[in-house]
Amino acid sequence: MEDLIKNVKIWADNKDLLKKENVHAQMLKVLEEVGETAGAILKKKDKEILDGLGDSFVTLIILCYQLGLEPEECLQAAWDEIKNRKGKTVNGTFIRD
């Protein structure tokens, strides 16, 4: 994963995408890719789901760097927040106690 993130950062830098002023456009790109993934899931198109999830990762990684954050740091923060949550899953959604 570390190498893939590094490769995305290099690719984005080569495309001049890592500027902070691109944050709003990048956030729209994140939403676009997540929306495409949702559509693929609804249509049960496995290849498009794989592509959409991968594209979503890429867009989020680029957004992290535009904001001066490390993707691993963001994921670690999220993990630290959820790892001890108590609750149950109802109709496929986790509900905290």
N, C-alpha and C positions, 0 to 999 in steps of 0.2 A: 504494500500500500504506500509505503514511504517513497519508493521509486516512482510510482505512478503519480503521486501528488507533485513530486519534483518535476516530472516530465510535463505535467499540466502547467505548472508555473513557468517553466522555460518556454513552452509553446505560447502561452498567453503573453509573456514578456516580448517574445519575438513578433507578436501580432499587435503590440502596443496597447494591450488591454488592461494593464495593471494600474492605470492612473486612477486616483481617487475620484476625479470628476466623471468617471464612467460608472460610478456606483448605481445611479438610478437606472441607466440602460441595462446594466448587468442584472439588477433585481428583476426587471421585466423579463429578461432572458431566463432567469431561474423559474419564474412563474409560467412562462411559455413551456419550458421543458417538463415541469411537473404536470401541467395541464395535458400535454401530449401523452405523458405516462398514464394519467388517469383514463384518457380515452382508449389507450391500448389495453389497459386492464379491463375496461368495460367490454371491449370487443374480443377479449381473450386472445390477443395476438402476441404470442410469446416473444418473438423476435423484436417486435416494437416495444414491448415492456422492457426487455434487456437494454435496448438502445436508449429508451427514455430515461431509465434509471441511471445509466452511465452518463448521459448528457446532463442530467440533474446534478450528479456529483461534480462533473466538470464545472458547471456554472457556479455552484456553491464554492468550490475551491477558489475559483477566480475572484468571486465576491469577497471571500475571506482576505485574500491578498490585497485587494483594492482598499479594504478597510484597515489594513495594517495588522491583520490577525493571522495566526498560524491555524490551518485547518485542524491539526491534531489538538491544539489548545481549545478550540471550540467544541470538538467532540468530547474531550476530557471534561470540560465544564458541564456539558449536558449529561454525561455519564455520572459525574459526581452528584448531580442534582436528582437523578432518577434511581440510582442503584439501590437505595434503601426504601423506596416508596412501597407502601402497603396499599392493597386494594384488590380488586377482582376484575375479571374481564366479563363484560355483559354485551351480548350481541356483537362480539368482535372488537369492542372498545374497552380499554383499560380505564376503570373508574377508581380514583383514589379514595381512600377512607378519609 
